[in-house]
């Protein structure tokens, strides 16, 4: 009779990416360090830290599929090349005072400030995007909030122009 030694259940973390070749030991994000935040209907809406991170450190490598068009969950790598990542970096929320920075050249996520467990990870979309998939009103609440978010080389669309004019009028009052 053959016997097999059974290993205790693994407490190893699981990579948030669905690619077999990417391992958390290589620096890719794990479910031990990060949590994908979901709405009640299961839609992904952000990434939270599950552990503390110091400021100015690399906290994860990022990956995805290279595509030639801008869409939801893409990050701009060059003028016509985008990284499609609906598993991790494409889920980062925007803030005008972000706590992470995506180094698109090295495909690494860095902290810009200390991050506590339970903190939502945020980046400034204008730091990587010339033009956004869709402009939007910002609700980040930062002291330096720009109010309407565009890519770094993109003029305000009509909706943004109306919003910013109304914002200027409210500030005058």
N, C-alpha and C positions, 0 to 999 in steps of 0.2 A: 504494500500500500504506500502510495506516495503521499507525502505531507508537504505542505507549503507553510512557510513562516508568514504569518499575517502581520502587516505593519499597522501600527496605530493610525487612526485617521490623521491625515495631514492637516497641519495648521498653516501650511504655506499659503501665501496670498495668491490671488488669481489676477491675471492681467486684465485690464479693462478693454484691451483690444482683442478682437476675435481671431487674430492671426496666430497660428501655432508657432511661428518662428520668433515671435516677440515674447520675451520673458521679463518678468519683473526684476530678476537678478541682473538684467542688462540695463536697468534704469527706466523701464516703461512703467506706466502708472498701475498700481495694484488696488484691489478693493480693501486692503488693509490701511492704505494711506488716504484714499479718496472715495467719495460717495457720489454717484450720479443721482442728482435730485430729480424727482419725477412728480408730475401732477397726478391727481387722482385717476385720470384716464390712462396713465402710463407714459405720457409724453415727457421726454427729457428736457429739463429746463435749466440745468446748471451743474456745477461741480463744487462739492464741499470738501474741505480738508477734514480728515478724521484724526489727524495727529498735528502737533505743533511743528512749525517750520521757522527757522531763523530767517532774518532778512539777508538778501543778496546771495542766495544759494540756488543751485539748480535742483529742482524737485522732481522733474520727470522728463524723459524723452517723449517726443510725440511722433505719430505716424499717421498713415491714412492712404488714400488713393490719390494719385496725381491726375488732375483733370484740366481741361482747357477752357473751362467756363466758371464764372462766378455763380454761386448758388448758396442756399442756406447751408451752414456748417462748413463752408470753405474758408481757408485762410490764404491770402495772396503770397505766393513765393516769388513771382516776378510779374512783369506786365501782363502776360497771358498764361501763366501757369498757377494753378491753385491746388492746395492740399485739402481734399475732402475728408473730414474727420468728424463723423457724427457720434463717436464714442468717447472723446475726451476734449481735445483742444477746441474743437468746433462747438462745444457746449459752454465754453467760458462766457460768463456774462460781462457786459460792459460796465465800466465806471470811469468817470473823468479823473478819479484818484485811485488808480488800480493797485491791487496788491500783488499782481504777477505781471511778468513781461515775457512774451514769446519771442525767442531768438529764432527767427525763421531760417536763418542761414545754417545754424547748427541743429535745428529742430529740437530745442530744449526749452522748457518752461522754468523761469527764474522768479524768485520772490523779489519784490521791491520793498517789502516791509515784513515785519514778523507776522506770522499767521497763526492764529489759535485754532484748536479743534472746533469744528462746527462752523467755521467761517466759509462763506461763499467765495470762491476764487473769481476775481474780476480782472479784466484787462481793458486797456483803451483801444477800441477797434481802429482808431486812426493811426495807431502805431504800426499796423501791418497792412491796412487796406487803403489803396488809392481811391477806390469807389466801393461803396457798400452794396450788398445784395438789396438792401432796402434801408433808406434813411428812417430815423425814428426820434420821437421825443424822449429825452433822457429823464429818468426818475432816480438817479443814483444818490442824490442828496448831498453830494460833495460840495464843499465851499467854492470850488473852482468849476462847478458844473457848467458846461457849455449850453445846456438846454436842448439843443437839437444836434443829433449826431450824424455826421457825414464821414466819408473817407477823407484822407488828408489832401487829396487833389480834386475834391468834388465840391461844386457850388451847392448851395441850398436849393432843394426843389421848391415848387410853388407852395406846398404845404408847410415846409420849413420856413420859408420867407414870411408867410402869414403868422406862424407861431412866434417867430422871433420879433416881428413887429408888435404883436400883442404883448409879448414879454417886456419889450422896451416901454410900451405905454403903461403897463402896470407898475414898472419901476419908477416912472416919473411921478406917479400919484403919491 
